[in-house]
């Protein structure tokens, strides 16, 4: 646990110093909302359409963070330095996933209210607790799969392409479950809790990929 | 010097795709001794250091470091070796102190050791500046600190004095020199300087061991042939 905290603290400090990842993710999501606003030619949207727009935007914004997750480790020797230390390598997986989860949470703190102002018809207030729960579960899946994909992609020359090419298909089930769970909340019909079925699917998806990542991550760090 | 071998290689080979970086390299280095690895650029020196550091797997042969076979028991060796590589393995946007504290925590070393080393290499005053703002020599001094934070039993030193002026070289000498008592493997762009420190010499050409023996046995003619 000490190693996880050490690596996570270093990653958050690096992001605070450079401001390379999270601002880009936020800016991307805001621009995408504006594009949807004009592309759909509608002043407001609601229900399943709103859920789809929000989920897809967050997913694509997450890809920016996923692509950059291991860049400092690769370019500045962080991998080698970590591998030389007498620590459990799984700590790197957990720390990187926690860092990506934090980046996604910061993104959503800004982009979800912006979505409410720019596109969403119904008020965000009543369904907000349910929405936070769904997005938190979605973020766990994004963080775990994103870390796994990023660790694979960073060792390739075409890492900016490999991330989305591998990551997006793996994330489709999470996108579907998140959009379906969010749809009723954004319909403005008094739903304040997400459908249990989709929450369960999302949680199961998170669990399966967390176990998979735990099983294979060591091999990804091997020469 | 402890006669038990700190490093034993038997028929070591390593490839990168079609290219053979090391082939049939065999040698033994006693505990506490210094091995100088000589050879032109691309001879396989850095590859050998990365294999000994457990960062690369050997493709053939047997490798034993500090009594542990690699790569099978690599986890038992990590933490006992310090690698000073071409790259400083420091984050450019963190300060020297932040970098060293990060590595100290990974190795379970206290912050007081970081301060002690920063003073030893005269980087105490500039320890809070981002690494990207420091000169190459200063970064190299910090890299030396990182490599020896945990007082390793085996020092793997790839061009350890690169970018260091004579005064800075003297500063790092107590940390990476013979006085540490650690077994050392070093490469240098200056073969004569490396030979002056060595107990055992490995001369590589195209990944093959041209010579393994003592510096006295190497002789000037072989040295000239190696770099000719």
Interface residues (C-beta under 8 A of the other chain):
Chain A: X2 X3 X6 X10 X13 X14 X17 X18 X72 X76 X77 X78 X80 X81 X82 X83 X84 X85 X86 X87 X222 X223
Chain B: X53 X54 X55 X56 X57 X75 X78 X79 X81 X83 X85 X87 X88 X89 X90 X91 X92 X93 X94 X98 X102 X103 X105 X106 X107 X108 X130 X146
